[in-house]
Each structure stands twice: as structure tokens, then as C-alpha cells.
Amino acid sequence: MELKYNDKELSLYLAGMEFRGRNLTPLLLRLGALGKQAVEENFEQQGRPRWQGLSEVTKRMRAKKGYTGPILQVTGDLRDSVTISPPGLDSIDIGSNLEYAAIHQYGGRAGRGRKVNIPDRPFIHLEADDEEEMAETSMLFLTTGF
């Protein structure tokens, strides 16, 4: 006994997914834009989850200079430095080339003699809803091409 299932519609659907999967550049560009949007939201909300507040010493130093604005945004350079790399075959990178970006992203010891402890304030970070939107975007691309 032999059972054959022949569904042209399903075959065409799967062939379309396979075809779109050969060139992920349009999808990666869209995912990069969503990632950049998530980073912007992190700066807007001062972290998701919210970043640890500033130390009293830092607050005094900022006040002396006349700045009382959001965390990690004294000049806006860090926020502006976040870029999306051109997509590779199957990935895209979001990052900053600023020397001090990593200490803010991951935290650690800084300053003269490494005496200052900087808490991590991950500005390049995806929340669950960001990841869900990226997954939905990926599925939509593979199934319909957008």
C-alpha cells in the first residue's frame, strides 16, 4: 500500500519560503531597524528594565555643569553612536564604536585607578516584546515576502 499526498498549493508555499530564505538581506535590514528602534526606546525610558540611578557624586558633578537630564545622555554621543552594520549572509550587528560604550553596557570598574564602579546599563538590549516583533516579522517575510 502506498499513500501519496499531492498538494500543489502547499508545495508552492514551501517553495516560496525556500526561495525567500536564500536572500535574507531585506529581512535583516528590517530586523536591524527594529533593533535600532528598541535601543532608542531604551534611551527614552532610561532602560528596560530601568537602569540603576546615578550616584550622588555623579549627580553633583552633573549639577555643577548644569546638566540634570537623562542617564547616559549628557552629550547624546553614546545614543548617536549606535549603528547597524550592513547585513551579512545571515546576521546583522547593532553596536557602538565609542571607547566607553562597553563600560556602560556591561558595567565594571573605571576612572583613575579603576576606583569607580559603573553599574551595567544595557542600552543595546531587546525586551521580550521586541523579540516577539522580530519573530513575527521574520515569519511574515518567509511566508509572504512582506
N, CA, C and O atoms as a GROMACS GRO file, in nm:
protein
  584
    1MET      N    1   0.085  -0.118   0.000
    1MET     CA    2   0.000   0.000   0.000
    1MET      C    3   0.089   0.124   0.000
    1MET      O    4   0.191   0.129   0.068
    2GLU      N    5   0.048   0.220  -0.076
    2GLU     CA    6   0.123   0.344  -0.087
    2GLU      C    7   0.027   0.460  -0.078
    2GLU      O    8  -0.078   0.461  -0.142
    3LEU      N    9   0.064   0.558   0.004
    3LEU     CA   10  -0.020   0.677   0.020
    3LEU      C   11   0.060   0.797  -0.030
    3LEU      O   12   0.171   0.823   0.018
    4LYS      N   13   0.005   0.868  -0.123
    4LYS     CA   14   0.070   0.987  -0.176
    4LYS      C   15  -0.017   1.108  -0.146
    4LYS      O   16  -0.139   1.106  -0.161
    5TYR      N   17   0.051   1.211  -0.104
    5TYR     CA   18  -0.020   1.337  -0.079
    5TYR      C   19   0.037   1.438  -0.175
    5TYR      O   20   0.158   1.464  -0.175
    6ASN      N   21  -0.046   1.495  -0.256
    6ASN     CA   22   0.000   1.590  -0.355
    6ASN      C   23  -0.083   1.717  -0.341
    6ASN      O   24  -0.201   1.720  -0.379
    7ASP      N   25  -0.024   1.816  -0.289
    7ASP     CA   26  -0.094   1.943  -0.272
    7ASP      C   27  -0.010   2.052  -0.336
    7ASP      O   28   0.091   2.095  -0.279
    8LYS      N   29  -0.050   2.097  -0.451
    8LYS     CA   30   0.025   2.199  -0.524
    8LYS      C   31   0.038   2.328  -0.445
    8LYS      O   32   0.143   2.392  -0.445
    9GLU      N   33  -0.069   2.364  -0.378
    9GLU     CA   34  -0.067   2.489  -0.301
    9GLU      C   35   0.040   2.484  -0.190
    9GLU      O   36   0.115   2.579  -0.172
   10LEU      N   37   0.044   2.373  -0.118
   10LEU     CA   38   0.145   2.356  -0.013
   10LEU      C   39   0.285   2.356  -0.073
   10LEU      O   40   0.376   2.418  -0.019
   11SER      N   41   0.302   2.286  -0.183
   11SER     CA   42   0.433   2.281  -0.249
   11SER      C   43   0.479   2.420  -0.292
   11SER      O   44   0.595   2.455  -0.274
   12LEU      N   45   0.389   2.497  -0.349
   12LEU     CA   46   0.423   2.633  -0.390
   12LEU      C   47   0.457   2.721  -0.270
   12LEU      O   48   0.550   2.801  -0.275
   13TYR      N   49   0.382   2.705  -0.164
   13TYR     CA   50   0.405   2.780  -0.040
   13TYR      C   51   0.544   2.750   0.015
   13TYR      O   52   0.619   2.841   0.050
   14LEU      N   53   0.579   2.622   0.023
   14LEU     CA   54   0.710   2.582   0.075
   14LEU      C   55   0.823   2.625  -0.019
   14LEU      O   56   0.930   2.664   0.027
   15ALA      N   57   0.799   2.620  -0.148
   15ALA     CA   58   0.899   2.665  -0.245
   15ALA      C   59   0.923   2.815  -0.229
   15ALA      O   60   1.036   2.862  -0.241
   16GLY      N   61   0.817   2.889  -0.204
   16GLY     CA   62   0.831   3.033  -0.181
   16GLY      C   63   0.913   3.063  -0.057
   16GLY      O   64   0.997   3.153  -0.057
   17MET      N   65   0.889   2.987   0.049
   17MET     CA   66   0.968   3.005   0.172
   17MET      C   67   1.114   2.974   0.146
   17MET      O   68   1.203   3.047   0.191
   18GLU      N   69   1.139   2.867   0.073
   18GLU     CA   70   1.277   2.829   0.041
   18GLU      C   71   1.344   2.940  -0.041
   18GLU      O   72   1.460   2.975  -0.016
   19PHE      N   73   1.274   2.993  -0.138
   19PHE     CA   74   1.329   3.098  -0.223
   19PHE      C   75   1.363   3.223  -0.141
   19PHE      O   76   1.471   3.279  -0.154
   20ARG      N   77   1.269   3.266  -0.057
   20ARG     CA   78   1.292   3.386   0.024
   20ARG      C   79   1.404   3.363   0.125
   20ARG      O   80   1.476   3.457   0.160
   21GLY      N   81   1.420   3.240   0.171
   21GLY     CA   82   1.526   3.208   0.266
   21GLY      C   83   1.665   3.215   0.206
   21GLY      O   84   1.764   3.216   0.280
   22ARG      N   85   1.675   3.219   0.074
   22ARG     CA   86   1.806   3.226   0.008
   22ARG      C   87   1.867   3.365   0.014
   22ARG      O   88   1.989   3.380   0.008
   23ASN      N   89   1.783   3.467   0.026
   23ASN     CA   90   1.833   3.605   0.035
   23ASN      C   91   1.764   3.673   0.153
   23ASN      O   92   1.652   3.722   0.140
   24LEU      N   93   1.831   3.675   0.266
   24LEU     CA   94   1.773   3.731   0.388
   24LEU      C   95   1.800   3.879   0.406
   24LEU      O   96   1.759   3.938   0.506
   25THR      N   97   1.869   3.942   0.310
   25THR     CA   98   1.905   4.083   0.325
   25THR      C   99   1.785   4.173   0.355
   25THR      O  100   1.794   4.254   0.448
   26PRO      N  101   1.674   4.164   0.283
   26PRO     CA  102   1.560   4.250   0.316
   26PRO      C  103   1.509   4.230   0.459
   26PRO      O  104   1.473   4.325   0.528
   27LEU      N  105   1.507   4.104   0.501
   27LEU     CA  106   1.464   4.073   0.638
   27LEU      C  107   1.563   4.129   0.739
   27LEU      O  108   1.522   4.191   0.838
   28LEU      N  109   1.691   4.109   0.716
   28LEU     CA  110   1.792   4.156   0.810
   28LEU      C  111   1.790   4.308   0.824
   28LEU      O  112   1.809   4.361   0.933
   29LEU      N  113   1.766   4.378   0.714
   29LEU     CA  114   1.755   4.524   0.721
   29LEU      C  115   1.637   4.566   0.808
   29LEU      O  116   1.646   4.660   0.887
   30ARG      N  117   1.526   4.495   0.792
   30ARG     CA  118   1.408   4.524   0.874
   30ARG      C  119   1.432   4.492   1.022
   30ARG      O  120   1.393   4.569   1.109
   31LEU      N  121   1.499   4.379   1.048
   31LEU     CA  122   1.530   4.342   1.186
   31LEU      C  123   1.627   4.442   1.248
   31LEU      O  124   1.616   4.476   1.366
   32GLY      N  125   1.722   4.489   1.170
   32GLY     CA  126   1.815   4.591   1.219
   32GLY      C  127   1.743   4.718   1.258
   32GLY      O  128   1.773   4.778   1.361
   33ALA      N  129   1.647   4.759   1.176
   33ALA     CA  130   1.568   4.879   1.207
   33ALA      C  131   1.487   4.859   1.335
   33ALA      O  132   1.475   4.950   1.417
   34LEU      N  133   1.432   4.739   1.353
   34LEU     CA  134   1.358   4.710   1.477
   34LEU      C  135   1.451   4.712   1.598
   34LEU      O  136   1.414   4.760   1.705
   35GLY      N  137   1.573   4.659   1.580
   35GLY     CA  138   1.671   4.661   1.688
   35GLY      C  139   1.710   4.803   1.725
   35GLY      O  140   1.721   4.836   1.843
   36LYS      N  141   1.732   4.885   1.625
   36LYS     CA  142   1.767   5.027   1.648
   36LYS      C  143   1.652   5.098   1.720
   36LYS      O  144   1.675   5.179   1.809
   37GLN      N  145   1.531   5.067   1.682
   37GLN     CA  146   1.412   5.123   1.748
   37GLN      C  147   1.408   5.081   1.895
   37GLN      O  148   1.373   5.162   1.981
   38ALA      N  149   1.444   4.957   1.924
   38ALA     CA  150   1.447   4.909   2.063
   38ALA      C  151   1.553   4.985   2.143
   38ALA      O  152   1.529   5.020   2.259
   39VAL      N  153   1.669   5.011   2.083
   39VAL     CA  154   1.774   5.087   2.150
   39VAL      C  155   1.725   5.228   2.181
   39VAL      O  156   1.747   5.280   2.291
   40GLU      N  157   1.659   5.290   2.084
   40GLU     CA  158   1.604   5.425   2.106
   40GLU      C  159   1.505   5.425   2.224
   40GLU      O  160   1.504   5.516   2.306
   41GLU      N  161   1.424   5.321   2.230
   41GLU     CA  162   1.327   5.309   2.339
   41GLU      C  163   1.399   5.293   2.473
   41GLU      O  164   1.355   5.347   2.574
   42ASN      N  165   1.509   5.220   2.474
   42ASN     CA  166   1.588   5.203   2.596
   42ASN      C  167   1.639   5.338   2.646
   42ASN      O  168   1.633   5.367   2.766
   43PHE      N  169   1.690   5.421   2.556
   43PHE     CA  170   1.736   5.553   2.596
   43PHE      C  171   1.618   5.640   2.642
   43PHE      O  172   1.629   5.712   2.742
   44GLU      N  173   1.507   5.634   2.571
   44GLU     CA  174   1.389   5.713   2.609
   44GLU      C  175   1.341   5.681   2.750
   44GLU      O  176   1.311   5.771   2.829
   45GLN      N  177   1.335   5.551   2.782
   45GLN     CA  178   1.284   5.508   2.912
   45GLN      C  179   1.393   5.494   3.018
   45GLN      O  180   1.366   5.456   3.132
   46GLN      N  181   1.517   5.525   2.978
   46GLN     CA  182   1.632   5.509   3.067
   46GLN      C  183   1.642   5.364   3.117
   46GLN      O  184   1.659   5.336   3.235
   47GLY      N  185   1.629   5.275   3.018
   47GLY     CA  186   1.643   5.133   3.045
   47GLY      C  187   1.511   5.060   3.050
   47GLY      O  188   1.410   5.112   3.097
   48ARG      N  189   1.515   4.937   3.001
   48ARG     CA  190   1.402   4.844   3.008
   48ARG      C  191   1.462   4.708   3.040
   48ARG      O  192   1.504   4.638   2.948
   49PRO      N  193   1.468   4.668   3.165
   49PRO     CA  194   1.419   4.737   3.284
   49PRO      C  195   1.503   4.861   3.315
   49PRO      O  196   1.615   4.878   3.266
   50ARG      N  197   1.444   4.945   3.397
   50ARG     CA  198   1.503   5.076   3.427
   50ARG      C  199   1.645   5.062   3.481
   50ARG      O  200   1.674   4.976   3.566
   51TRP      N  201   1.734   5.148   3.430
   51TRP     CA  202   1.873   5.146   3.474
   51TRP      C  203   1.886   5.194   3.618
   51TRP      O  204   1.802   5.270   3.667
   52GLN      N  205   1.990   5.148   3.684
   52GLN     CA  206   2.020   5.195   3.820
   52GLN      C  207   2.046   5.344   3.815
   52GLN      O  208   2.107   5.396   3.721
   53GLY      N  209   1.997   5.413   3.916
   53GLY     CA  210   2.014   5.558   3.923
   53GLY      C  211   2.159   5.600   3.936
   53GLY      O  212   2.247   5.518   3.958
   54LEU      N  213   2.183   5.730   3.921
   54LEU     CA  214   2.318   5.785   3.932
   54LEU      C  215   2.360   5.797   4.077
   54LEU      O  216   2.276   5.813   4.166
   55SER      N  217   2.489   5.788   4.099
   55SER     CA  218   2.541   5.806   4.235
   55SER      C  219   2.528   5.953   4.273
   55SER      O  220   2.514   6.039   4.187
   56GLU      N  221   2.534   5.980   4.402
   56GLU     CA  222   2.526   6.118   4.450
   56GLU      C  223   2.642   6.201   4.395
   56GLU      O  224   2.625   6.318   4.361
   57VAL      N  225   2.760   6.141   4.388
   57VAL     CA  226   2.878   6.212   4.335
   57VAL      C  227   2.853   6.252   4.190
   57VAL      O  228   2.881   6.366   4.152
   58THR      N  229   2.802   6.162   4.111
   58THR     CA  230   2.774   6.191   3.970
   58THR      C  231   2.666   6.298   3.958
   58THR      O  232   2.676   6.387   3.874
   59LYS      N  233   2.564   6.290   4.040
   59LYS     CA  234   2.458   6.392   4.037
   59LYS      C  235   2.515   6.530   4.066
   59LYS      O  236   2.479   6.628   4.000
   60ARG      N  237   2.604   6.538   4.165
   60ARG     CA  238   2.665   6.668   4.200
   60ARG      C  239   2.753   6.719   4.085
   60ARG      O  240   2.749   6.838   4.051
   61MET      N  241   2.832   6.630   4.025
   61MET     CA  242   2.918   6.670   3.914
   61MET      C  243   2.834   6.721   3.797
   61MET      O  244   2.869   6.821   3.734
   62ARG      N  245   2.725   6.653   3.767
   62ARG     CA  246   2.638   6.695   3.657
   62ARG      C  247   2.571   6.828   3.688
   62ARG      O  248   2.562   6.915   3.602
   63ALA      N  249   2.524   6.842   3.812
   63ALA     CA  250   2.457   6.966   3.850
   63ALA      C  251   2.554   7.085   3.839
   63ALA      O  252   2.515   7.194   3.798
   64LYS      N  253   2.678   7.063   3.878
   64LYS     CA  254   2.781   7.167   3.869
   64LYS      C  255   2.799   7.215   3.725
   64LYS      O  256   2.826   7.333   3.700
   65LYS      N  257   2.785   7.122   3.632
   65LYS     CA  258   2.799   7.154   3.490
   65LYS      C  259   2.667   7.199   3.427
   65LYS      O  260   2.660   7.230   3.308
   66GLY      N  261   2.561   7.202   3.510
   66GLY     CA  262   2.431   7.247   3.461
   66GLY      C  263   2.351   7.142   3.387
   66GLY      O  264   2.258   7.176   3.314
   67TYR      N  265   2.386   7.016   3.404
   67TYR     CA  266   2.313   6.911   3.337
   67TYR      C  267   2.241   6.823   3.436
   67TYR      O  268   2.302   6.768   3.528
   68THR      N  269   2.110   6.809   3.418
   68THR     CA  270   2.030   6.725   3.507
   68THR      C  271   1.943   6.628   3.427
   68THR      O  272   1.849   6.570   3.481
   69GLY      N  273   1.975   6.609   3.301
   69GLY     CA  274   1.894   6.527   3.212
   69GLY      C  275   1.909   6.378   3.232
   69GLY      O  276   1.961   6.332   3.334
   70PRO      N  277   1.861   6.303   3.134
   70PRO     CA  278   1.856   6.156   3.143
   70PRO      C  279   1.994   6.090   3.156
   70PRO      O  280   2.095   6.146   3.114
   71ILE      N  281   1.994   5.972   3.214
   71ILE     CA  282   2.113   5.891   3.230
   71ILE      C  283   2.168   5.854   3.092
   71ILE      O  284   2.092   5.826   2.999
   72LEU      N  285   2.302   5.854   3.079
   72LEU     CA  286   2.376   5.819   2.958
   72LEU      C  287   2.352   5.915   2.842
   72LEU      O  288   2.377   5.881   2.727
   73GLN      N  289   2.302   6.036   2.871
   73GLN     CA  290   2.269   6.126   2.762
   73GLN      C  291   2.317   6.269   2.786
   73GLN      O  292   2.249   6.363   2.746
   74VAL      N  293   2.431   6.286   2.848
   74VAL     CA  294   2.483   6.421   2.873
   74VAL      C  295   2.506   6.492   2.740
   74VAL      O  296   2.459   6.604   2.721
   75THR      N  297   2.577   6.428   2.648
   75THR     CA  298   2.604   6.489   2.518
   75THR      C  299   2.520   6.431   2.405
   75THR      O  300   2.502   6.495   2.302
   76GLY      N  301   2.468   6.313   2.424
   76GLY     CA  302   2.395   6.244   2.318
   76GLY      C  303   2.485   6.162   2.228
   76GLY      O  304   2.438   6.094   2.137
   77ASP      N  305   2.617   6.169   2.254
   77ASP     CA  306   2.712   6.097   2.168
   77ASP      C  307   2.692   5.946   2.173
   77ASP      O  308   2.698   5.879   2.070
   78LEU      N  309   2.669   5.892   2.291
   78LEU     CA  310   2.652   5.746   2.303
   78LEU      C  311   2.529   5.702   2.226
   78LEU      O  312   2.535   5.606   2.149
   79ARG      N  313   2.420   5.770   2.246
   79ARG     CA  314   2.296   5.737   2.177
   79ARG      C  315   2.315   5.747   2.025
   79ARG      O  316   2.270   5.660   1.950
   80ASP      N  317   2.381   5.853   1.982
   80ASP     CA  318   2.402   5.874   1.839
   80ASP      C  319   2.502   5.776   1.778
   80ASP      O  320   2.502   5.755   1.657
   81SER      N  321   2.586   5.716   1.861
   81SER     CA  322   2.690   5.626   1.810
   81SER      C  323   2.639   5.488   1.776
   81SER      O  324   2.710   5.411   1.711
   82VAL      N  325   2.519   5.454   1.819
   82VAL     CA  326   2.466   5.320   1.794
   82VAL      C  327   2.432   5.308   1.646
   82VAL      O  328   2.349   5.383   1.593
   83THR      N  329   2.496   5.212   1.581
   83THR     CA  330   2.476   5.193   1.438
   83THR      C  331   2.439   5.049   1.408
   83THR      O  332   2.456   4.959   1.490
   84ILE      N  333   2.387   5.031   1.288
   84ILE     CA  334   2.353   4.899   1.236
   84ILE      C  335   2.452   4.870   1.124
   84ILE      O  336   2.467   4.950   1.032
   85SER      N  337   2.520   4.757   1.133
   85SER     CA  338   2.615   4.722   1.029
   85SER      C  339   2.540   4.674   0.904
   85SER      O  340   2.425   4.631   0.913
   86PRO      N  341   2.606   4.680   0.789
   86PRO     CA  342   2.543   4.618   0.671
   86PRO      C  343   2.524   4.470   0.698
   86PRO      O  344   2.610   4.407   0.760
   87PRO      N  345   2.414   4.413   0.654
   87PRO     CA  346   2.389   4.272   0.684
   87PRO      C  347   2.489   4.178   0.618
   87PRO      O  348   2.536   4.202   0.507
   88GLY      N  349   2.520   4.071   0.691
   88GLY     CA  350   2.599   3.963   0.634
   88GLY      C  351   2.503   3.866   0.566
   88GLY      O  352   2.391   3.903   0.533
   89LEU      N  353   2.547   3.745   0.547
   89LEU     CA  354   2.460   3.645   0.483
   89LEU      C  355   2.343   3.607   0.571
   89LEU      O  356   2.233   3.583   0.522
   90ASP      N  357   2.367   3.602   0.704
   90ASP     CA  358   2.260   3.558   0.793
   90ASP      C  359   2.259   3.631   0.926
   90ASP      O  360   2.204   3.581   1.024
   91SER      N  361   2.319   3.750   0.930
   91SER     CA  362   2.319   3.825   1.056
   91SER      C  363   2.334   3.974   1.030
   91SER      O  364   2.372   4.018   0.921
   92ILE      N  365   2.304   4.049   1.134
   92ILE     CA  366   2.322   4.193   1.131
   92ILE      C  367   2.366   4.234   1.271
   92ILE      O  368   2.321   4.175   1.369
   93ASP      N  369   2.454   4.332   1.280
   93ASP     CA  370   2.507   4.374   1.409
   93ASP      C  371   2.462   4.515   1.442
   93ASP      O  372   2.456   4.603   1.356
   94ILE      N  373   2.430   4.534   1.569
   94ILE     CA  374   2.397   4.666   1.622
   94ILE      C  375   2.498   4.693   1.731
   94ILE      O  376   2.516   4.611   1.821
   95GLY      N  377   2.565   4.807   1.725
   95GLY     CA  378   2.666   4.835   1.825
   95GLY      C  379   2.712   4.978   1.824
   95GLY      O  380   2.659   5.062   1.751
   96SER      N  381   2.812   5.005   1.906
   96SER     CA  382   2.873   5.137   1.917
   96SER      C  383   3.024   5.120   1.912
   96SER      O  384   3.078   5.025   1.968
   97ASN      N  385   3.091   5.213   1.846
   97ASN     CA  386   3.236   5.207   1.842
   97ASN      C  387   3.301   5.302   1.942
   97ASN      O  388   3.422   5.321   1.940
   98LEU      N  389   3.221   5.363   2.029
   98LEU     CA  390   3.277   5.452   2.129
   98LEU      C  391   3.352   5.371   2.234
   98LEU      O  392   3.307   5.265   2.277
   99GLU      N  393   3.466   5.423   2.274
   99GLU     CA  394   3.552   5.354   2.370
   99GLU      C  395   3.480   5.325   2.501
   99GLU      O  396   3.503   5.220   2.562
  100TYR      N  397   3.395   5.415   2.544
  100TYR     CA  398   3.330   5.399   2.675
  100TYR      C  399   3.195   5.328   2.667
  100TYR      O  400   3.129   5.312   2.770
  101ALA      N  401   3.153   5.286   2.548
  101ALA     CA  402   3.022   5.221   2.535
  101ALA      C  403   3.014   5.092   2.616
  101ALA      O  404   2.914   5.066   2.682
  102ALA      N  405   3.120   5.012   2.612
  102ALA     CA  406   3.118   4.881   2.679
  102ALA      C  407   3.103   4.894   2.830
  102ALA      O  408   3.032   4.815   2.892
  103ILE      N  409   3.167   4.993   2.891
  103ILE     CA  410   3.158   5.008   3.037
  103ILE      C  411   3.015   5.040   3.079
  103ILE      O  412   2.971   4.999   3.186
  104HIS      N  413   2.944   5.113   2.995
  104HIS     CA  414   2.804   5.143   3.028
  104HIS      C  415   2.713   5.024   2.999
  104HIS      O  416   2.618   4.998   3.072
  105GLN      N  417   2.743   4.952   2.892
  105GLN     CA  418   2.662   4.835   2.856
  105GLN      C  419   2.675   4.723   2.960
  105GLN      O  420   2.576   4.665   3.002
  106TYR      N  421   2.800   4.694   3.000
  106TYR     CA  422   2.826   4.579   3.086
  106TYR      C  423   2.861   4.613   3.230
  106TYR      O  424   2.856   4.526   3.317
  107GLY      N  425   2.895   4.739   3.258
  107GLY     CA  426   2.936   4.778   3.391
  107GLY      C  427   3.081   4.738   3.417
  107GLY      O  428   3.142   4.668   3.338
  108GLY      N  429   3.134   4.785   3.530
  108GLY     CA  430   3.271   4.749   3.567
  108GLY      C  431   3.340   4.864   3.638
  108GLY      O  432   3.278   4.964   3.673
  109ARG      N  433   3.467   4.848   3.658
  109ARG     CA  434   3.549   4.948   3.727
  109ARG      C  435   3.605   5.045   3.624
  109ARG      O  436   3.647   5.004   3.516
  110ALA      N  437   3.605   5.173   3.657
  110ALA     CA  438   3.652   5.276   3.565
  110ALA      C  439   3.717   5.390   3.643
  110ALA      O  440   3.724   5.388   3.766
  111GLY      N  441   3.765   5.488   3.570
  111GLY     CA  442   3.826   5.605   3.632
  111GLY      C  443   3.971   5.582   3.668
  111GLY      O  444   4.027   5.474   3.644
  112ARG      N  445   4.032   5.685   3.727
  112ARG     CA  446   4.172   5.674   3.769
  112ARG      C  447   4.186   5.564   3.873
  112ARG      O  448   4.116   5.563   3.974
  113GLY      N  449   4.276   5.473   3.846
  113GLY     CA  450   4.298   5.363   3.939
  113GLY      C  451   4.182   5.266   3.946
  113GLY      O  452   4.177   5.182   4.036
  114ARG      N  453   4.089   5.277   3.852
  114ARG     CA  454   3.971   5.188   3.848
  114ARG      C  455   3.897   5.186   3.983
  114ARG      O  456   3.856   5.081   4.032
  115LYS      N  457   3.883   5.305   4.041
  115LYS     CA  458   3.820   5.316   4.173
  115LYS      C  459   3.668   5.333   4.167
  115LYS      O  460   3.598   5.316   4.267
  116VAL      N  461   3.618   5.366   4.049
  116VAL     CA  462   3.475   5.391   4.036
  116VAL      C  463   3.406   5.267   3.980
  116VAL      O  464   3.449   5.211   3.880
  117ASN      N  465   3.299   5.226   4.046
  117ASN     CA  466   3.222   5.112   3.997
  117ASN      C  467   3.103   5.164   3.916
  117ASN      O  468   3.014   5.230   3.970
  118ILE      N  469   3.103   5.134   3.788
  118ILE     CA  470   2.994   5.175   3.699
  118ILE      C  471   2.896   5.058   3.688
  118ILE      O  472   2.936   4.949   3.647
  119PRO      N  473   2.770   5.078   3.724
  119PRO     CA  474   2.673   4.967   3.709
  119PRO      C  475   2.641   4.945   3.562
  119PRO      O  476   2.650   5.036   3.480
  120ASP      N  477   2.603   4.823   3.529
  120ASP     CA  478   2.563   4.798   3.390
  120ASP      C  479   2.432   4.869   3.361
  120ASP      O  480   2.338   4.867   3.440
  121ARG      N  481   2.429   4.932   3.244
  121ARG     CA  482   2.310   4.998   3.194
  121ARG      C  483   2.296   4.959   3.047
  121ARG      O  484   2.331   5.036   2.958
  122PRO      N  485   2.244   4.839   3.024
  122PRO     CA  486   2.241   4.787   2.887
  122PRO      C  487   2.148   4.867   2.796
  122PRO      O  488   2.025   4.855   2.803
  123PHE      N  489   2.209   4.948   2.712
  123PHE     CA  490   2.131   5.028   2.617
  123PHE      C  491   2.107   4.951   2.488
  123PHE      O  492   2.010   4.978   2.417
  124ILE      N  493   2.194   4.855   2.457
  124ILE     CA  494   2.170   4.766   2.342
  124ILE      C  495   2.110   4.639   2.401
  124ILE      O  496   2.180   4.547   2.442
  125HIS      N  497   1.979   4.638   2.405
  125HIS     CA  498   1.906   4.534   2.477
  125HIS      C  499   1.769   4.518   2.414
  125HIS      O  500   1.704   4.616   2.377
  126LEU      N  501   1.725   4.394   2.401
  126LEU     CA  502   1.591   4.365   2.350
  126LEU      C  503   1.504   4.311   2.462
  126LEU      O  504   1.546   4.225   2.538
  127GLU      N  505   1.386   4.362   2.471
  127GLU     CA  506   1.285   4.310   2.563
  127GLU      C  507   1.208   4.199   2.492
  127GLU      O  508   1.219   4.183   2.370
  128ALA      N  509   1.132   4.123   2.566
  128ALA     CA  510   1.056   4.011   2.510
  128ALA      C  511   0.963   4.056   2.397
  128ALA      O  512   0.949   3.986   2.297
  129ASP      N  513   0.899   4.173   2.412
  129ASP     CA  514   0.810   4.220   2.306
  129ASP      C  515   0.887   4.258   2.180
  129ASP      O  516   0.834   4.244   2.070
  130ASP      N  517   1.012   4.307   2.195
  130ASP     CA  518   1.096   4.335   2.078
  130ASP      C  519   1.127   4.205   2.005
  130ASP      O  520   1.117   4.198   1.882
  131GLU      N  521   1.165   4.104   2.081
  131GLU     CA  522   1.198   3.974   2.021
  131GLU      C  523   1.077   3.912   1.953
  131GLU      O  524   1.088   3.850   1.847
  132GLU      N  525   0.961   3.929   2.015
  132GLU     CA  526   0.838   3.876   1.956
  132GLU      C  527   0.808   3.945   1.823
  132GLU      O  528   0.770   3.880   1.725
  133GLU      N  529   0.825   4.078   1.820
  133GLU     CA  530   0.801   4.153   1.696
  133GLU      C  531   0.899   4.109   1.587
  133GLU      O  532   0.862   4.099   1.470
  134MET      N  533   1.023   4.083   1.626
  134MET     CA  534   1.123   4.037   1.529
  134MET      C  535   1.088   3.897   1.477
  134MET      O  536   1.105   3.869   1.358
  135ALA      N  537   1.040   3.811   1.565
  135ALA     CA  538   1.000   3.676   1.523
  135ALA      C  539   0.882   3.683   1.427
  135ALA      O  540   0.879   3.612   1.326
  136GLU      N  541   0.784   3.768   1.458
  136GLU     CA  542   0.668   3.784   1.370
  136GLU      C  543   0.708   3.841   1.235
  136GLU      O  544   0.658   3.798   1.131
  137THR      N  545   0.800   3.938   1.237
  137THR     CA  546   0.850   3.996   1.113
  137THR      C  547   0.921   3.891   1.029
  137THR      O  548   0.905   3.887   0.907
  138SER      N  549   1.000   3.807   1.094
  138SER     CA  550   1.072   3.701   1.023
  138SER      C  551   0.975   3.602   0.961
  138SER      O  552   0.992   3.562   0.845
  139MET      N  553   0.875   3.562   1.035
  139MET     CA  554   0.777   3.466   0.983
  139MET      C  555   0.699   3.528   0.867
  139MET      O  556   0.673   3.460   0.767
  140LEU      N  557   0.661   3.652   0.880
  140LEU     CA  558   0.588   3.720   0.773
  140LEU      C  559   0.673   3.726   0.647
  140LEU      O  560   0.624   3.702   0.536
  141PHE      N  561   0.801   3.756   0.664
  141PHE     CA  562   0.890   3.762   0.548
  141PHE      C  563   0.899   3.625   0.480
  141PHE      O  564   0.886   3.615   0.358
  142LEU      N  565   0.922   3.521   0.558
  142LEU     CA  566   0.938   3.388   0.499
  142LEU      C  567   0.811   3.335   0.436
  142LEU      O  568   0.816   3.264   0.336
  143THR      N  569   0.697   3.369   0.493
  143THR     CA  570   0.572   3.315   0.440
  143THR      C  571   0.512   3.399   0.327
  143THR      O  572   0.446   3.344   0.237
  144THR      N  573   0.534   3.531   0.330
  144THR     CA  574   0.470   3.616   0.228
  144THR      C  575   0.566   3.706   0.152
  144THR      O  576   0.530   3.761   0.048
  145GLY      N  577   0.688   3.721   0.203
  145GLY     CA  578   0.783   3.816   0.142
  145GLY      C  579   0.754   3.958   0.181
  145GLY      O  580   0.809   4.052   0.123
  146PHE      N  581   0.667   3.977   0.278
  146PHE     CA  582   0.614   4.102   0.334
  146PHE      C  583   0.489   4.134   0.266
  146PHE      O  584   0.426   4.236   0.296
   0.00000   0.00000   0.00000
